Amino acid sequence: MKKSSFLLSLVLAVVFSVSTVFAGDKFASWPQIKAFHTVMSQTFHPSEEGNLDPIKKRSGEMVEMATALAAAPIPKEFNNKEVAAAVKKLEADSKALDKLIKAKGSDDDIKKSLAALHDTFHTIVEKCSPGDHHDEHEGHGHEGHNHK
């Protein structure tokens, strides 16, 4: 048991570090993505431990953040077809997840839907990192934020 407690503490420390770095300068010009990330991290990470209460309570807030993100202009440095498509998908999938939760969908379906939403979010982050800066992106530790 001590080993799993240590591993859990280590994972939480990495997640906190990644969240702190994510909130840094890279997305300073795009506050809506940072706001969405806050709700995503506070709901997705507990779901990995089987705790779906945060997403069940905050799915409406997730929709609000995704809608605000979709309504805001994408900063020029991140504006490309892939990011625009992923932002639209994030909004649609957030609404679908909220609808699933309100319809009392199964915990398994909620978990799968939230995981897919998380993957879409990561697509946006990855597409906001130009190919010539890929090493910089990896260097800030976001790769450790992959929760598959």
N, C-alpha and C positions, 0 to 999 in steps of 0.2 A: 504494500500500500504506500509506503514512503516513496517508492520510486514513481508511482503514478502521481502523487501529490507534487513531487519535484517537477515532473514533466508538465503537469498542468500549470504550475507556477511559471515555468520557463516559457511555455506557449503564451500565457497571458502577458508576460513581459515583452515578448516579441510583438504581439498584437498591439500593445500599448505603444511601443516604439514606432511601429509602422504607422499607426494612427496619428501620432505626433508628427512624424515626417510628412505624412500625406497632407496634413493641415498647414504645412509650410508654404514656401514661396511659389512652388510650381503652379498651384491653382489659385494664387492670390487674385487673379483677374476673373475668376469664376466662382463666386461665393456659393452659388446654387449647388455645384457639385460637392462642395465641402459640407453643406447642410444635409444633402442626401446621404453622404458618407457617414455622417454622425448617426443618423437613424439606422442606416444599414448595419453599421458595426455594433450598435447597441441592441439590435434584434437578431442578426445572423449568428454572431458568436455564441449567445446563449442557446440557440437552436442546435448547435453542434454538440452541446452537452445534453440535449433532449428537452431543454426548457423552451417551450413555444409561447409561454405567457407574454414575453415582451412583444413579439410580432402580433399576437392576437390582440393585444391592447393598443398597438401603435400602427396597425396596417393603414388606417385612415391618414395618419401623419405621413406615412411612407408615400401614399398617393399624393398628398399635398406637396411634398418635397419633389417628387418626380414630375408633377405638373408644373411646378415653378421652374424646374430645370428645363423642361421642354419648352416653356414659354419664353425663357430668357435667351438672348442671343448667345451663340457659342463664340467664345473669344477667338479672334482671328488666328492665333497660333495653334488652335486645336480644331478649327473648323475644316472638316473634310467629310466625305460621304459616309465613311464608316462610323465616325463619331455621331453624326447627325442621325443615322439609321439606328444606332444603338441607344441614343437618347430617346427616340420615339418608342423603341421596343421597351425600354425601361419604364416609360410612362404606362404603356398598354399592359405590360406584365404586372406592374404595381397595382393597377386597377383590377386585374384578374385575380391577383392574390387576395386583395381586400374583399372581393366578391366571394371568393372561396371561403374565407374566414367567416364572413357574415352568414354564409349558407351552412355553416358548421361542417365544413369539409373535414376529411380525416386528417389526423396529425401527420400521417405519412405523405399525403398529398400536399399539405401546407409546407412541410419540410422540403419536398422536391421543388415546389414552386419558388420558395425563398432561395434555395440553392441556385436555381436557374437565374433568378433575378440578380443574385450576387455575381454569377458568372458574367452576366451582361454588364454589370457595373465594372467589372475588371476588364472587359473588352474596351470600354470607354477609356479607362486609365491607360491601357496598353496602346491604344490608337492615338493617345495624346503624347506619346513618346516617340518622336521621330527616330527613324532607323539609325541615323548617325549618332544619336545620343542614347542608344540602347544600353550601353555599359553604365552610363550615369543612372538610368532608370533602375537597373538591377542593383547598382551600388547603394541605393537608398533603402534597400531592404524590402521592397514591395513583393519580391518573389516569395518571401516568407509569409506573405499574407494570402497565399494560395491555399485554400482549405479543402481541397478535393480529397 
